[in-house]
Each structure stands twice: as C-alpha cells, then as structure tokens.
Amino acid sequence: MSLQHSTQSGNVLEILEKIIDKGVVIAGDIKISLADVDLLTIKIRLLVASVDKAREIGLDWWETDSYYSSKARLQEKEQNILKERINRLEQVIDGKVIPPDSEGNT
C-alpha cells in the first residue's frame, strides 16, 4: 500500500512539474442575459506557470503593480511628483501662475 501511495505522489509531482514548466491556460466566460439582452459578462482567465515561464512570455504584473511591489509603489510616487511638476511648469508657461522667487515666495 505504501509503495502505491509513493508512486501516485511521484506521478502527481511529475504532472505538476510539467504543468508549471510549460504553463496551462484555463479560460471561460460567464454571461447573464435576460430576453436576449446581456446584463453581465465575466471573463475568467487563469494561467498556471512558473515565474520564469511567466516572464518568458511577457507576464510580470506582480513586479509593476504597486499593490504587490514596493519598488512599483516608489516608482508610482515618483511619477506623481513628476506629473505635478510638469503641471506647474505648464501653468507657469501659460502665464497662469507666477513662479516663486528664489526664497520660495510668490
């Protein structure tokens, strides 16, 4: 009995290793309609793959999403600061705002 369990575990691990190495995509759509009018459509996509395989095919959202990555949060803050600076410069150029003098007074 113990030998069979070990073999089955080995097979499951081999299958899991192949799935993670190659990647598997599961896709499905759920539509809710009433009298031939679509009320709600949900598209479900699931990818099971190793991190290396995901990067290989161009998926790296966990590195660029600020919810998951502190580096991405820092980049997002820097982007916001730069956007604010650009907006202020554009306002100065358009003559809408008087730029502060060297002491920071307007």
C-alpha positions as CSV (number, residue, x, y, z in Angstrom):
1,M,0.0,0.0,0.0
2,S,2.8,2.4,0.9
3,L,4.6,1.8,-2.4
4,Q,1.4,2.7,-4.4
5,H,0.9,5.9,-2.5
6,S,4.6,6.9,-3.1
7,T,4.2,6.1,-6.9
8,Q,1.0,8.1,-7.0
9,S,2.6,11.1,-5.3
10,G,5.5,10.8,-7.7
11,N,3.1,10.9,-10.7
12,V,1.3,13.9,-9.3
13,L,4.5,15.8,-8.7
14,E,5.7,15.0,-12.2
15,I,2.5,16.2,-13.7
16,L,2.6,19.4,-11.6
17,E,6.2,20.0,-12.6
18,K,5.3,19.7,-16.3
19,I,2.3,22.0,-15.9
20,I,4.4,24.6,-14.1
21,D,7.3,24.3,-16.6
22,K,5.1,24.5,-19.7
23,G,2.2,26.6,-18.4
24,V,-1.5,26.0,-18.6
25,V,-4.2,28.4,-19.5
26,I,-7.8,28.0,-18.4
27,A,-10.3,30.3,-20.0
28,G,-14.1,30.8,-19.6
29,D,-16.8,33.3,-19.9
30,I,-20.0,33.7,-17.9
31,K,-22.8,35.7,-19.4
32,I,-26.1,36.6,-17.7
33,S,-28.8,37.6,-20.1
34,L,-32.5,38.5,-19.9
35,A,-34.6,38.4,-23.0
36,D,-31.5,38.3,-25.3
37,V,-30.0,41.3,-23.6
38,D,-26.6,40.8,-22.0
39,L,-26.7,42.1,-18.5
40,L,-23.4,40.9,-17.2
41,T,-20.3,39.3,-18.8
42,I,-17.5,38.0,-16.7
43,K,-14.3,36.8,-18.5
44,I,-12.2,34.4,-16.4
45,R,-8.6,33.7,-17.4
46,L,-6.2,31.6,-15.3
47,L,-2.6,30.9,-16.1
48,V,-0.6,28.4,-14.1
49,A,3.1,28.6,-14.8
50,S,6.4,29.1,-13.1
51,V,7.7,32.7,-12.5
52,D,10.4,32.1,-15.1
53,K,7.9,30.9,-17.7
54,A,5.6,33.8,-17.0
55,R,8.5,36.3,-17.5
56,E,9.5,34.4,-20.7
57,I,6.0,35.0,-22.2
58,G,5.9,38.7,-21.0
59,L,3.9,38.5,-17.8
60,D,5.4,40.4,-15.0
61,W,2.5,42.3,-13.5
62,W,3.5,41.5,-9.9
63,E,6.6,43.5,-10.4
64,T,4.9,46.6,-11.8
65,D,1.7,46.6,-9.8
66,S,2.0,48.9,-6.8
67,Y,-0.3,46.7,-4.7
68,Y,2.2,43.9,-4.8
69,S,5.6,45.6,-5.2
70,S,7.2,48.2,-3.0
71,K,9.5,49.2,-5.9
72,A,6.4,49.8,-8.1
73,R,4.9,51.9,-5.2
74,L,8.1,54.1,-5.2
75,Q,8.0,54.5,-8.9
76,E,4.3,55.5,-8.8
77,K,5.1,58.1,-6.2
78,E,8.0,59.5,-8.3
79,Q,5.7,59.5,-11.3
80,N,3.1,61.5,-9.4
81,I,5.7,64.0,-8.2
82,L,6.9,64.5,-11.8
83,K,3.4,64.9,-13.1
84,E,2.7,67.6,-10.5
85,R,6.0,69.4,-11.5
86,I,5.1,69.2,-15.2
87,N,1.6,70.6,-14.5
88,R,3.1,73.5,-12.5
89,L,5.6,74.2,-15.3
90,E,2.9,74.2,-17.9
91,Q,0.9,76.6,-15.8
92,V,3.9,78.9,-15.5
93,I,4.5,78.8,-19.2
94,D,0.8,79.6,-19.9
95,G,1.1,82.5,-17.6
96,K,-1.5,81.2,-15.2
97,V,0.8,81.1,-12.2
98,I,3.6,83.4,-11.1
99,P,6.7,81.3,-10.3
100,P,8.1,81.6,-6.8
101,D,11.2,83.8,-6.3
102,S,14.5,82.4,-5.1
103,E,13.2,82.5,-1.5
104,G,10.1,80.5,-2.4
105,N,7.7,83.5,-2.2
106,T,5.1,84.0,-4.9
